[in-house]
Amino acid sequence: MPVSLDRATPASLDLDPKSLERLLETVTRHIAEGRYPGAQLAVARHGKLALFETIGDARIDPARATASEDTLWLLYSNTKVITACAVWLLVERGALSFTDRVAEHLPGFEQNAKGDITVIQLLTHQAGFPTRRCPRPCGRIMISCARPSAGSRSSGRRVRACTITGSPRTGRPRP
């Protein structure tokens, strides 16, 4: 069952109604063109729902099934982009560091030998979960983060610098 939020007009939430209409028209057109079978759009601000629409089909194989408000959608790693933005904001505000162990913020995460996994390892798919087996060498993007020096602690536990190396496809250094 979906989480219930009070509805409000986009204008009352300082959102542009015309932009939301264009979004809805674009997604509806994409579904009509066959780009994807269906979608569910939700735009909320300040805990109120400005837009909630379900369009198209939840599946097309083995038989078409119309999407509904209760349809469960497979998102895979699409949410990682939003999560990464939220984590970056928390880092900027000093609430956490990319090099923090996840278990420092999520009690119980340390179970099953996951206690040393860091935030940056999760965000970059490099957590190395103990049960994961990679049958052949995998290409890697490496992100090295340095904690601030002891003299700069006034700004919280922020990461001073992060260096990204490697190609997501080959793992070789970028030019």
Contact map, one row per residue, 1 for C-alpha under 8 A:
1110000000000000000000000000000000000000000000000000000000000000000001000000000000000000000000000000000000000000000000000000000000000000000000000000000000000000000000000000000
1111000000000000000000000000000000000000000000000000000000000000000011000000000000000000000000000000000000000000000000000000000000000000000000000000000000000000000000000000000
1111100000000000000000000000000000000000000000000000000000000000000000000000000000000000000000000000000000000000000000000000000000000000000000000000000000000000000000000000000
0111110000000000000000000000000000000000000000000000000000000000000000000000000000000000000000000000000000000000000000000000000000000000000000000000000000000000000000000000000
0011111000000000000000000000000000000000000000111000000000000000000000000000000000000000000000000000000000000000000000000000000000000000000000000000000000000000000000000000000
0001111100000000000000000000000000000000000000111000000000000000000000000000000000000000000000000000000000000000000000000000000000000000000000000000000000000000000000000000000
0000111110000000000000000000000000000000000000011110000000000000000000000000000000000000000000000000000000000000000000000000000000000000000000000000000000000000000000000000000
0000011111011000000000000000000000000000000000011100000000000000000000000000000000000000000000000000000000000000000000000000000000000000000000000000000000000000000000000000000
0000001111111000000000000000000000000000000000000100000000000000000000000000000000000000000000000000000000000000000000000000000000000000000000000000000000000000000000000000000
0000000111111111100000000000000000000000000000000110000000000000000000000000000000000000000000000000000000000000000000000000000000000000000000000000000000000000000000000000000
0000000011111111100000000000000000000000000000000000000000000000000000000000000000000000000000000000000000000000000000000000000000000000000000000000000000000000000000000000000
0000000111111110000000000000000000000000000000000000000000000000000000000000000000000000000000000000000000000000000000000000000000000000000000000000000000000000000000000000000
0000000111111110000000000000000000000000000011010100000000000000000000000000000000000000000000000000000000000000000000000000000000000000000000000000000000000000000000000000000
0000000001111111000000000000000000000000000000000000000000000000000000000000000000000000000000000000000000000000000000000000000000000000000000000000000000000000000000000000000
0000000001111111100000000000000000000000000000000000000000000000000000000000000000000000000000000000000000000000000000000000000000000000000000000000000000000000000000000000000
0000000001100111111100000000000000000000000000000000000000000000000000000000000000000000000000000000000000000000000000000000000000000000000000000000000000000000000000000000000
0000000001100011111110000000000000000000000000000000000000000000000000000000000000000000000000000000000000000000000000000000000000000000000000000000000000000000000000000000000
0000000000000001111111000000000000000000000000000000000000000000000000000000000000000000000000000000000000000000000000000000000000000000000000000000000000000000000000000000000
0000000000000001111111100000000000000000000000000000000000000000000000000000000000000000000000000000000000000000000000000000000000000000000000000000000000000000000000000000000
0000000000000001111111110000000000000000000000000010000000000000000000000000000000000000000000000000000000000000000000000000000000000000000000000000000000000000000000000000000
0000000000000000111111111000000000000000000000000000000000000000000000000000000000000000000000000000000000000000000000000000000000000000000000000000000000000000000000000000000
0000000000000000011111111100000000000000000000000000000000000000000000000000000000000000000000000000000000000000000000000000000000000000000000000000000000000000000000000000000
0000000000000000001111111110000000000000000000000000000000000000000000000000000000000000000000000000000000000000000000000000000000000000000000000000000000000000000000000000000
0000000000000000000111111111000000000000100000000000000000000000000000000000000000000000000000000000000000000000000000000000000000000000000000000000000000000000000000000000000
0000000000000000000011111111100000000000000000000000000000000000000000000000000000000000000000000000000000000000000000000000000000000000000000000000000000000000000000000000000
0000000000000000000001111111110000000000000000000000000000000000000000000000000000000000000000000000000000000000000000000000000000000000000000000000000000000000000000000000000
0000000000000000000000111111111000000010000000000000000000000000000000000000000000000000000000000000000000000000000000000000000000000000000000000000000000000000000000000000000
0000000000000000000000011111111100000000000000000000001000000000000000000000000000000000000000000000000000000000000000000000000000000000000000000000000000000000000000000000000
0000000000000000000000001111111110000000000000000000000000000000000000000000000000000000000000000000000000000000000000000000000000000000000000000000000000000000000000000000000
0000000000000000000000000111111111110000000000000000000000000000000000000000000000000000000000000000000000000000000000000000000000000000000000000000000000000000000000000000000
0000000000000000000000000011111111111100000000000000000100000000000000000000000000000000000000000000000000000000000000000000000000000000000000000000000000000000000000000000000
0000000000000000000000000001111111100000000000000000000000000000000000000000000000000000000000000000000000000000000000000000000000000000000000000000000000000000000000000000000
0000000000000000000000000000111111100000000000000000000000000000000000000000000000000000000000000000000000000000000000000000000000000000000000000000000000000000000000000000000
0000000000000000000000000000011111111000000000000000000000000000000000000000000000000000000000000000000000000000000000000000000000000000000000000000000000000000000000000000000
0000000000000000000000000000011111111000000000000000000000000000000000000000000000000000000000000000000000000000000000000000000000000000000000000000000000000000000000000000000
0000000000000000000000000000011001111110000000000000000000000000000000000000000000000000000000000000000000000000000000000000000000000000000000000000000000000000000000000000000
0000000000000000000000000000001001111110000000000000000111110000000000000000000000000000000000000000000000000000000000000000000000000000000000000000000000000000000000000000000
0000000000000000000000000000001000011111000000000000011111100000001000000000000000000000000000000000000000000000000000000000000000000000000000000000000000000000000000000000000
0000000000000000000000000010000000011111100000000000011111000000001000000000000000000000000000000000000000000000000000000000000000000000000000000000000000000000000000000000000
0000000000000000000000000000000000000111110000000001111000000000000010000000000000000000000000000000000000000000000000000000000000000000000000000000000000000000000000000000000
0000000000000000000000010000000000000011111000000011110000000000000000000000000000000000000000000000000000000000000000000000000000000000000000000000000000000000000000000000000
0000000000000000000000000000000000000001111100001111100000000000000000000000000000000000000000000000000000000000000000000000000000000000000000000000000000000000000000000000000
0000000000000000000000000000000000000000111110001111000000000000000000000000000000000000000000000000000000000000000000000000000000000000000000000000000000000000000000000000000
0000000000000000000000000000000000000000011111111110000000000000000000000000000000000000000000000000000000000000000000000000000000000000000000000000000000000000000000000000000
0000000000001000000000000000000000000000001111111100000000000000000000000000000000000000000000000000000000000000000000000000000000000000000000000000000000000000000000000000000
0000000000001000000000000000000000000000000111110000000000000000000000000000000000000000000000000000000000000000000000000000000000000000000000000000000000000000000000000000000
0000110000000000000000000000000000000000000111111000000000000000000000000000000000000000000000000000000000000000000000000000000000000000000000000000000000000000000000000000000
0000111100001000000000000000000000000000000111111100000000000000000000000000000000000000000000000000000000000000000000000000000000000000000000000000000000000000000000000000000
0000111100000000000000000000000000000000011110111111000000000000000000000000000000000000000000000000000000000000000000000000000000000000000000000000000000000000000000000000000
0000001111001000000000000000000000000000011110011111000000000000000000000000000000000000000000000000000000000000000000000000000000000000000000000000000000000000000000000000000
0000001001000000000100000000000000000000111100001111100000000000000000000000000000000000000000000000000000000000000000000000000000000000000000000000000000000000000000000000000
0000000000000000000000000000000000000001111000001111110000000000000000000000000000000000000000000000000000000000000000000000000000000000000000000000000000000000000000000000000
0000000000000000000000000000000000000001110000000011111000000000000000000000000000000000000000000000000000000000000000000000000000000000000000000000000000000000000000000000000
0000000000000000000000000000000000000111100000000001111100000000001110000000000000000000000000000000000000000000000000000000000000000000000000000000000000000000000000000000000
0000000000000000000000000001000000000111000000000000111110000000001100000000000000000000000000000000000000000000000000000000000000000000000000000000000000000000000000000000000
0000000000000000000000000000001000001110000000000000011111000000011000000000000000000000000000000000000000000000000000000000000000000000000000000000000000000000000000000000000
0000000000000000000000000000000000001110000000000000001111110001111000000000000000000000000000000000000000000000000000000000000000000000000000000000000000000000000000000000000
0000000000000000000000000000000000001110000000000000000111110001111100101000000000000000000000000000000000000000000000000000000000000000000000000000000000000000000000000000000
0000000000000000000000000000000000001100000000000000000011111111111000000000000000000000000000000000000000000000000000000000000000000000000000000000000000000000000000000000000
0000000000000000000000000000000000001000000000000000000011111111100000000000000000000000000000000000000000000000000000000000000000000000000000000000000000000000000000000000000
0000000000000000000000000000000000000000000000000000000000111111000000000000000000000000000000000000000000000000000000000000000000000000000000000000000000000000000000000000000
0000000000000000000000000000000000000000000000000000000000111111000000000000000000000000000000000000000000000000000000000000000000000000000000000000000000000000000000000000000
0000000000000000000000000000000000000000000000000000000000111111100000000000000000000000000000000000000000000000000000000000000000000000000000000000000000000000000000000000000
0000000000000000000000000000000000000000000000000000000011111111110000000000000000000000000000000000000000000000000000000000000000000000000000000000000000000000000000000000000
0000000000000000000000000000000000000000000000000000000011110011111000000000000000000000000000000000000000000000000000000000000000000000000000000000000000000000000000000000000
0000000000000000000000000000000000000000000000000000000111100001111100000000000000000000000000000000000000000000000000000000000000000000000000000000000000000000000000000000000
0000000000000000000000000000000000000110000000000000011111100000111111100000000000000000000000000000000000000000000000000000000000000000000000000000000000000000000000000000000
0000000000000000000000000000000000000000000000000000011001000000011111100000000000000000000000000000000000000000000000000000000000000000000000000000000000000000000000000000000
0100000000000000000000000000000000000001000000000000010000000000001111100000000000000000000000000000000000000000000000000000000000000000000000000000000000000000000000000000000
1100000000000000000000000000000000000000000000000000000000000000001111110000000000000000000000000000000000000000000000000000000000000000000000000000000000000000000000000000000
0000000000000000000000000000000000000000000000000000000001000000001111111000000000000000000000000000000000000000000000000000000000000000000000000000000000000000000000000000000
0000000000000000000000000000000000000000000000000000000000000000000001111100000000000000000000000000000000000000000000000000000000000000000000000000000000000000000000000000000
0000000000000000000000000000000000000000000000000000000001000000000000111110000000000000000000000000000000000000000000000000000000000000000000000000000000000000000000000000000
0000000000000000000000000000000000000000000000000000000000000000000000011111000000000000000000000000000000000000000000000000000000000000000000000000000000000000000000000000000
0000000000000000000000000000000000000000000000000000000000000000000000001111111000000000000000000000000000000000000000000000000000000000000000000000000000000000000000000000000
0000000000000000000000000000000000000000000000000000000000000000000000000111111000000000000000000000000000000000000000000000000000000000000000000000000000000000000000000000000
0000000000000000000000000000000000000000000000000000000000000000000000000011111110000000000000000000000000000000000000000000000000000000000000000000000000000000000000000000000
0000000000000000000000000000000000000000000000000000000000000000000000000011111111000000000000000000000000000000000000000000000000000000000000000000000000000000000000000000000
0000000000000000000000000000000000000000000000000000000000000000000000000011111111100000000000000000000000000000000000000000000000000000000000000000000000000000000000000000000
0000000000000000000000000000000000000000000000000000000000000000000000000000111111110000000000000000000000000000000000000010000000000000000000000000000000000000000000000000000
0000000000000000000000000000000000000000000000000000000000000000000000000000111111111000000000000000000000000000000000000000000000000000000000000000000000000000000000000000000
0000000000000000000000000000000000000000000000000000000000000000000000000000011111111100000000000000000000000000000000000000000000000000000000000000000000000000000000000000000
0000000000000000000000000000000000000000000000000000000000000000000000000000001111111110000000000000000000000000000000000000000000000000000000000000000000000000000000000000000
0000000000000000000000000000000000000000000000000000000000000000000000000000000111111111000000000000000000000000000000000010000000000000000000000000000000000000000000000000000
0000000000000000000000000000000000000000000000000000000000000000000000000000000011111111100000000000000000000000000000000000000000000000000000000000000000000000000000000000000
0000000000000000000000000000000000000000000000000000000000000000000000000000000001111111110000000000000000000000000000000000000000000000000000000000000000000000000000000000000
0000000000000000000000000000000000000000000000000000000000000000000000000000000000111111111000000000000000000000000000000000000000000000000000000000000000000000000000000000000
0000000000000000000000000000000000000000000000000000000000000000000000000000000000011111111100000000000000000000000000000000000000000000000000000000000000000000000000000000000
0000000000000000000000000000000000000000000000000000000000000000000000000000000000001111111110000000000000000000000000000000000000000000000000000000000000000000000000000000000
0000000000000000000000000000000000000000000000000000000000000000000000000000000000000111111111110000000000000000000000000000000000000000000000000000000000000000000000000000000
0000000000000000000000000000000000000000000000000000000000000000000000000000000000000011111111111100000000000000000000000000000000000000000000000000000000001110000000000000000
0000000000000000000000000000000000000000000000000000000000000000000000000000000000000001111111100000000000000000000000000000000000000000000000000000000000000100000000000000000
0000000000000000000000000000000000000000000000000000000000000000000000000000000000000000111111110000000000000000000000000000000000000000000000000000000000010000000000000000000
0000000000000000000000000000000000000000000000000000000000000000000000000000000000000000011111111000000000000000000000000000000000000000000000000000000000111100000000000000000
0000000000000000000000000000000000000000000000000000000000000000000000000000000000000000011111111000000000000000000000000000000000000000000000000000000000011000000000000000000
0000000000000000000000000000000000000000000000000000000000000000000000000000000000000000011011111101000000000000000000000000000000000000000000000000000000001100000000000000000
0000000000000000000000000000000000000000000000000000000000000000000000000000000000000000001001111111000000000000000000100000000000000000000000000000000000001110000000000000000
0000000000000000000000000000000000000000000000000000000000000000000000000000000000000000001000011111000000000000000001110000000000000000000000001000000000000110000000000000000
0000000000000000000000000000000000000000000000000000000000000000000000000000000000000000000000001111100000000000000001110000000000000000000000001110000000000010000000000000000
0000000000000000000000000000000000000000000000000000000000000000000000000000000000000000000000011111110100000000000001100000000000000000000000000000000000000000000000000000000
0000000000000000000000000000000000000000000000000000000000000000000000000000000000000000000000000011111110000000001111100000000000000000000000000000000000000000000000000000000
0000000000000000000000000000000000000000000000000000000000000000000000000000000000000000000000000001111111001100001111100000000000000000000000000000000000000000000000000000000
0000000000000000000000000000000000000000000000000000000000000000000000000000000000000000000000000000111111111100011110000000000000000000000000000000000000000000000000000000000
0000000000000000000000000000000000000000000000000000000000000000000000000000000000000000000000000001111111100000000000000000000000000000000000000000000000000000000000000000000
0000000000000000000000000000000000000000000000000000000000000000000000000000000000000000000000000000111111100000000000000000000000000000000000000000000000000000000000000000000
0000000000000000000000000000000000000000000000000000000000000000000000000000000000000000000000000000011111111000000000000000000000000000000000000000000000000000000000000000000
0000000000000000000000000000000000000000000000000000000000000000000000000000000000000000000000000000001111111100000000000000000000000000000000000000000000000000000000000000000
0000000000000000000000000000000000000000000000000000000000000000000000000000000000000000000000000000001001111110000000000000000000000000000000000000000000000000000000000000000
0000000000000000000000000000000000000000000000000000000000000000000000000000000000000000000000000000011001111110011000000000000000000000000000000000000000000000000000000000000
0000000000000000000000000000000000000000000000000000000000000000000000000000000000000000000000000000011000111111111100000000000000000000000000000000000000000000000000000000000
0000000000000000000000000000000000000000000000000000000000000000000000000000000000000000000000000000000000011111111000000000000000000000000000000000000000000000000000000000000
0000000000000000000000000000000000000000000000000000000000000000000000000000000000000000000000000000000000000111110000000000000001000000000000000000000000000000000000000000000
0000000000000000000000000000000000000000000000000000000000000000000000000000000000000000000000000000000000000111111100000000000001000000000000000000000000000000000000000000000
0000000000000000000000000000000000000000000000000000000000000000000000000000000000000000000000000000001000001111111110000000000011000000000000000000000000000000000000000000000
0000000000000000000000000000000000000000000000000000000000000000000000000000000000000000000000000000111000001110111110000000000000000000000000000000000000000000000000000000000
0000000000000000000000000000000000000000000000000000000000000000000000000000000000000000000000000000111000000100111111000000000000000000000000000000000000000000000000000000000
0000000000000000000000000000000000000000000000000000000000000000000000000000000000000000000000000000111000000000011111101100001100000000000000000000000000000000000000000000000
0000000000000000000000000000000000000000000000000000000000000000000000000000000000000000000000000111110000000000000111111100001000000000000000000000000000000000000000000000000
0000000000000000000000000000000000000000000000000000000000000000000000000000000000000000000000001111110000000000000011111110000000000000000000000000000000000000000000000000000
0000000000000000000000000000000000000000000000000000000000000000000000000000000000000000000000000110000000000000000001111111000000000000000000100000000000000000000000000000000
0000000000000000000000000000000000000000000000000000000000000000000000000000000000000000000000000000000000000000000011111111111100000000000000000000000000000000000000000000000
0000000000000000000000000000000000000000000000000000000000000000000000000000000000000000000000000000000000000000000011111111111000000000000000000000000000000000000000000000000
0000000000000000000000000000000000000000000000000000000000000000000000000000000100010000000000000000000000000000000000111111110000000000000000000000000000000000000000000000000
0000000000000000000000000000000000000000000000000000000000000000000000000000000000000000000000000000000000000000000000011111111000000000000010000000000000000000000000000000000
0000000000000000000000000000000000000000000000000000000000000000000000000000000000000000000000000000000000000000000000001111111100000000000000000000000000000000000000000000000
0000000000000000000000000000000000000000000000000000000000000000000000000000000000000000000000000000000000000000000000001111111100000000000000000000000000000000000000000000000
0000000000000000000000000000000000000000000000000000000000000000000000000000000000000000000000000000000000000000000011001101111110000000000000000000000000000000000000000000000
0000000000000000000000000000000000000000000000000000000000000000000000000000000000000000000000000000000000000000000010001000111111010000000000000000000000000000000000000000000
0000000000000000000000000000000000000000000000000000000000000000000000000000000000000000000000000000000000000000010000000000001111110000000000000000000000000000000000000000000
0000000000000000000000000000000000000000000000000000000000000000000000000000000000000000000000000000000000000001110000000000000111110000000000000000000000000000000000000000000
0000000000000000000000000000000000000000000000000000000000000000000000000000000000000000000000000000000000000000000000000000000011111000000000000000000000000000000000000000000
0000000000000000000000000000000000000000000000000000000000000000000000000000000000000000000000000000000000000000000000000000000111111100000000000000000000000000000000000000000
0000000000000000000000000000000000000000000000000000000000000000000000000000000000000000000000000000000000000000000000000000000000111110000000000000000000000000000000000000000
0000000000000000000000000000000000000000000000000000000000000000000000000000000000000000000000000000000000000000000000000000000000011111110000000000000000000000000000000000000
0000000000000000000000000000000000000000000000000000000000000000000000000000000000000000000000000000000000000000000000000000000000001111100000000000000000000000000000000000000
0000000000000000000000000000000000000000000000000000000000000000000000000000000000000000000000000000000000000000000000000000000000000111110000000000000000000000000000000000000
0000000000000000000000000000000000000000000000000000000000000000000000000000000000000000000000000000000000000000000000000000000000000111111000000000000000000000000000000000000
0000000000000000000000000000000000000000000000000000000000000000000000000000000000000000000000000000000000000000000000000000000000000101111100000000000000000000000000000110000
0000000000000000000000000000000000000000000000000000000000000000000000000000000000000000000000000000000000000000000000000000000000000000111110000000000000000000000000111111000
0000000000000000000000000000000000000000000000000000000000000000000000000000000000000000000000000000000000000000000000000000000000000000011111000000000000000000000001111111000
0000000000000000000000000000000000000000000000000000000000000000000000000000000000000000000000000000000000000000000000000001000000000000001111100000000000000000000111110010000
0000000000000000000000000000000000000000000000000000000000000000000000000000000000000000000000000000000000000000000000000000000000000000000111110000000000000000001111000000000
0000000000000000000000000000000000000000000000000000000000000000000000000000000000000000000000000000000000000000000000010000000000000000000011111000000000000000011110000000000
0000000000000000000000000000000000000000000000000000000000000000000000000000000000000000000000000000000000000000000000000000000000000000000001111100000000000000011100000000000
0000000000000000000000000000000000000000000000000000000000000000000000000000000000000000000000000110000000000000000000000000000000000000000000111110000000000011111000000000000
0000000000000000000000000000000000000000000000000000000000000000000000000000000000000000000000000010000000000000000000000000000000000000000000011111000000000011110000000000000
0000000000000000000000000000000000000000000000000000000000000000000000000000000000000000000000000010000000000000000000000000000000000000000000001111100000001111100000000000000
0000000000000000000000000000000000000000000000000000000000000000000000000000000000000000000000000000000000000000000000000000000000000000000000000111111110001111000000000000000
0000000000000000000000000000000000000000000000000000000000000000000000000000000000000000000000000000000000000000000000000000000000000000000000000011111110000000000000000000000
0000000000000000000000000000000000000000000000000000000000000000000000000000000000000000000000000000000000000000000000000000000000000000000000000001111110000000000000000000000
0000000000000000000000000000000000000000000000000000000000000000000000000000000000000000000000000000000000000000000000000000000000000000000000000001111111000000000000000000000
0000000000000000000000000000000000000000000000000000000000000000000000000000000000000000000000000000000000000000000000000000000000000000000000000001111111100000000000000000000
0000000000000000000000000000000000000000000000000000000000000000000000000000000000000000000000000000000000000000000000000000000000000000000000000001111111111000000000000000000
0000000000000000000000000000000000000000000000000000000000000000000000000000000000000000000000000000000000000000000000000000000000000000000000000000001111110000000000000000000
0000000000000000000000000000000000000000000000000000000000000000000000000000000000000000000001000000000000000000000000000000000000000000000000000000000111111100000000000000000
0000000000000000000000000000000000000000000000000000000000000000000000000000000000000000000011100000000000000000000000000000000000000000000000000000000011111100000000000000000
0000000000000000000000000000000000000000000000000000000000000000000000000000000000000000001001111000000000000000000000000000000000000000000000000011000010111110000000000000000
0000000000000000000000000000000000000000000000000000000000000000000000000000000000000000001101011100000000000000000000000000000000000000000000000011000000111111000000000000000
0000000000000000000000000000000000000000000000000000000000000000000000000000000000000000001000001110000000000000000000000000000000000000000000001111000000001111110000000000000
0000000000000000000000000000000000000000000000000000000000000000000000000000000000000000000000000000000000000000000000000000000000000000000000001111000000000111110000000000000
0000000000000000000000000000000000000000000000000000000000000000000000000000000000000000000000000000000000000000000000000000000000000000000000001110000000000011111000000000000
0000000000000000000000000000000000000000000000000000000000000000000000000000000000000000000000000000000000000000000000000000000000000000000000111100000000000011111100000000000
0000000000000000000000000000000000000000000000000000000000000000000000000000000000000000000000000000000000000000000000000000000000000000000001111000000000000000111110000000000
0000000000000000000000000000000000000000000000000000000000000000000000000000000000000000000000000000000000000000000000000000000000000000000011110000000000000000011111000000000
0000000000000000000000000000000000000000000000000000000000000000000000000000000000000000000000000000000000000000000000000000000000000000000011100000000000000000001111100001110
0000000000000000000000000000000000000000000000000000000000000000000000000000000000000000000000000000000000000000000000000000000000000000000111000000000000000000000111110111110
0000000000000000000000000000000000000000000000000000000000000000000000000000000000000000000000000000000000000000000000000000000000000000001110000000000000000000000011111111110
0000000000000000000000000000000000000000000000000000000000000000000000000000000000000000000000000000000000000000000000000000000000000000001110000000000000000000000001111110000
0000000000000000000000000000000000000000000000000000000000000000000000000000000000000000000000000000000000000000000000000000000000000000001100000000000000000000000000111110000
0000000000000000000000000000000000000000000000000000000000000000000000000000000000000000000000000000000000000000000000000000000000000000011100000000000000000000000001111111000
0000000000000000000000000000000000000000000000000000000000000000000000000000000000000000000000000000000000000000000000000000000000000000011110000000000000000000000001111111100
0000000000000000000000000000000000000000000000000000000000000000000000000000000000000000000000000000000000000000000000000000000000000000001100000000000000000000000011100111110
0000000000000000000000000000000000000000000000000000000000000000000000000000000000000000000000000000000000000000000000000000000000000000000000000000000000000000000011100011111
0000000000000000000000000000000000000000000000000000000000000000000000000000000000000000000000000000000000000000000000000000000000000000000000000000000000000000000011100001111
0000000000000000000000000000000000000000000000000000000000000000000000000000000000000000000000000000000000000000000000000000000000000000000000000000000000000000000000000000111
